[in-house]
Amino acid sequence: MRRSEQPSSTLALLVDVFRHSSRLVEKEIELARSELRASVSRAGVALALLVFAAVLAMVALNLLAGFFVGLLVQNGIAPTLATVLVAVGFGLVALVLGLRGLNDLKSATPVPEQTMANLRQDAAILREKTNV
């Protein structure tokens, strides 16, 4: 009689394990959605702040360029030449910064490599523990 009870209790245990696993996955997905919503909200605010900062930076750079042009004109350089010199100087700085940013962007990987490695390791451990 003991043998006939074992399969049903094993089956009950397996069903229970799958039910709990399903609930765990559902809760993890719910948590991920919640975190994603919070991240998107923070990202929206951060993006708005970055746009505002960029606008202020452009105004500041314009004022700075005007100051440099005025400084060169006061030192005897023709206004047209002073404007060209300041524009070339700002252009060179923009070129260097742009090339550096482009180079850094090319080397950045969009795949979360550490997370993928952790997931592969977790899968291997699960396979080992379940003998699959």
C-alpha positions as CSV (number, residue, x, y, z in Angstrom):
1,M,0.0,0.0,0.0
2,R,2.9,2.2,0.6
3,R,4.0,2.0,-3.0
4,S,0.6,3.1,-4.4
5,E,0.8,6.2,-2.1
6,Q,4.2,7.2,-3.3
7,P,3.4,8.1,-6.9
8,S,0.5,10.2,-6.0
9,S,2.5,12.1,-3.3
10,T,5.3,12.5,-5.7
11,L,2.9,13.8,-8.3
12,A,1.4,16.2,-5.7
13,L,4.8,17.4,-4.8
14,L,5.7,18.0,-8.5
15,V,2.4,19.9,-9.1
16,D,3.1,22.0,-6.0
17,V,6.6,22.7,-7.2
18,F,5.4,23.8,-10.6
19,R,2.6,25.9,-9.0
20,H,5.1,27.7,-6.8
21,S,7.5,28.1,-9.6
22,S,4.8,29.6,-11.8
23,R,3.9,32.1,-9.0
24,L,7.5,33.0,-8.6
25,V,7.9,33.7,-12.3
26,E,4.7,35.8,-12.3
27,K,5.9,37.8,-9.3
28,E,9.3,38.3,-10.9
29,I,7.7,39.6,-14.1
30,E,5.4,41.9,-12.1
31,L,8.5,43.2,-10.3
32,A,10.3,43.7,-13.6
33,R,7.4,45.6,-15.0
34,S,7.2,47.8,-11.9
35,E,10.9,48.5,-12.1
36,L,10.7,49.2,-15.8
37,R,7.9,51.7,-15.3
38,A,9.9,53.5,-12.6
39,S,13.0,53.5,-14.8
40,V,11.1,54.9,-17.8
41,S,9.6,57.7,-15.6
42,R,13.0,58.6,-14.2
43,A,14.5,58.4,-17.7
44,G,11.8,60.8,-19.0
45,V,12.6,63.4,-16.3
46,A,16.3,62.9,-16.9
47,L,15.9,63.4,-20.6
48,A,14.0,66.6,-20.1
49,L,16.7,67.9,-17.8
50,L,19.4,67.0,-20.4
51,V,17.5,68.9,-23.1
52,F,17.2,71.9,-20.9
53,A,20.9,71.7,-20.0
54,A,21.8,71.4,-23.7
55,V,19.8,74.6,-24.6
56,L,21.5,76.5,-21.7
57,A,24.9,75.2,-22.8
58,M,24.2,76.4,-26.4
59,V,23.3,79.9,-25.1
60,A,26.4,79.9,-22.9
61,L,28.6,78.8,-25.9
62,N,27.1,81.5,-28.0
63,L,27.9,84.1,-25.4
64,L,31.4,82.8,-25.0
65,A,32.0,82.9,-28.7
66,G,30.8,86.5,-28.8
67,F,33.1,87.3,-25.9
68,F,36.1,85.8,-27.8
69,V,35.2,87.6,-31.0
70,G,34.9,90.9,-29.0
71,L,38.3,90.2,-27.3
72,L,40.0,89.6,-30.7
73,V,38.4,92.7,-32.2
74,Q,39.6,94.8,-29.3
75,N,43.1,93.5,-29.9
76,G,43.1,94.8,-33.5
77,I,41.8,91.9,-35.5
78,A,39.1,92.6,-38.1
79,P,35.6,91.5,-37.0
80,T,35.2,89.0,-39.9
81,L,38.5,87.4,-39.2
82,A,37.9,87.2,-35.5
83,T,34.5,85.5,-36.1
84,V,36.2,83.0,-38.5
85,L,39.0,82.3,-36.0
86,V,36.5,81.7,-33.1
87,A,34.3,79.5,-35.3
88,V,37.3,77.4,-36.4
89,G,38.4,77.0,-32.8
90,F,34.9,75.9,-31.6
91,G,34.6,73.7,-34.7
92,L,37.9,71.9,-33.9
93,V,36.8,71.3,-30.3
94,A,33.5,70.0,-31.6
95,L,35.2,67.7,-34.0
96,V,37.5,66.2,-31.4
97,L,34.7,65.7,-29.0
98,G,32.5,64.2,-31.7
99,L,35.1,61.8,-32.9
100,R,35.9,60.7,-29.3
101,G,32.2,60.1,-28.6
102,L,31.7,58.2,-31.9
103,N,34.7,56.0,-31.0
104,D,33.4,55.3,-27.5
105,L,29.9,54.6,-28.9
106,K,31.3,52.0,-31.4
107,S,33.1,50.2,-28.6
108,A,30.0,50.0,-26.4
109,T,28.1,46.8,-26.6
110,P,24.3,46.9,-26.3
111,V,24.2,43.3,-24.9
112,P,24.4,43.0,-21.1
113,E,27.3,40.5,-21.3
114,Q,27.6,40.0,-17.5
115,T,23.9,39.3,-17.2
116,M,24.0,36.8,-20.1
117,A,27.0,35.0,-18.5
118,N,25.1,34.8,-15.2
119,L,22.0,33.4,-16.9
120,R,24.1,30.8,-18.8
121,Q,25.8,29.8,-15.5
122,D,22.4,29.5,-13.7
123,A,21.0,27.4,-16.6
124,A,24.1,25.1,-16.3
125,I,23.6,24.7,-12.6
126,L,19.9,23.9,-13.0
127,R,20.7,21.3,-15.7
128,E,23.3,19.7,-13.4
129,K,21.0,19.6,-10.4
130,T,18.1,18.1,-12.4
131,N,20.4,15.8,-14.4
132,V,19.0,17.0,-17.7
